[in-house]
Amino acid sequence: MKLGDKIRYLREVEGSLRGLGRAMSQQEMTRAIQAETGSKLSQSYLSQIENGAAHPGEVLQGAPRIFGGRSRRVFAGVAK
């Protein structure tokens, strides 16, 4: 599974969990990311990632912080 596939799947799951009954749009996803993490990610950039036009190594150095840091609480010295 490629990064773009994972992000599309994430949009589907988030849309379902938020009661939308559909995948979140890219614009809704960027707004949610900004609201929940304070990190900005433009819709066009998200589109480039999903379509494979942007190289993941260059693009998502902060990906764990943006796309999942809140779901996994990790503290130094504490194993869960």
N, C-alpha and C positions, 0 to 999 in steps of 0.2 A: 504494500500500500504506500503510495507516494504522499508527500506532504499536502498537496492540493486535495487529494481524496480525503485525507484526514480532516482538513478544514471544512470541506463540504459536509462531511458526516457530522462534524461538530455543530454546524449550522442547523442541520436536521434535528439533532438531539436537543439542542438548546430551544429551538422553536417548539418542539413537542413538550419539553419541560415547562416552558413558559405559557403553555396553553394556547398557542397560536394555531395548532392543527396543521402546520406546514413548516417548512424550513425557514429560518430567519433569512431575510435578505442580507446582502453584503452590507448595505447601509445600516440596517438594524444591528448587525454584528459589530460594526465599527463603533456605533454609539454605545452599545452595551460594554464593549471593551473599555472605552474611555470612561464611562460612568462607574464601572466597577474597579478599575485598576488605576485610572488616571493617565494611562499610556495612550498616546494617539497613534492611530493606524488609519490611513485613508482608504476609502472604498476602492480606488484605482489600484493601490498597492496590494490590497487583499485579493483583488481580481488577478493581478500579475502572479501572485503566489499560487493561487488556485490553478491558473493556466500553465504554470511551469516556466513563465517568462523571467521570473526573478529567482536567482540562485539562493537556496535555503541557507547556505553558510554565510552569505553576505546579509541576507534579509533578517533572519530571526535569531540574532544573538540573544535577544531578550525574550525569546518565545516562552520559556517556562514561566517567566513572570507574567506574561500576557495571557497565554493560553492554558493555564492550568495551575498556576501557583496558588490560587486561592482554594482549589479543591484539595490540595495536599499540604497540610500544615507540617512543615519540617523545621525543627529547631535544632541548633547545634548541640550535639551530645545526647540527644534524645532519639532513641530508635523506636519506631512504631511498627 
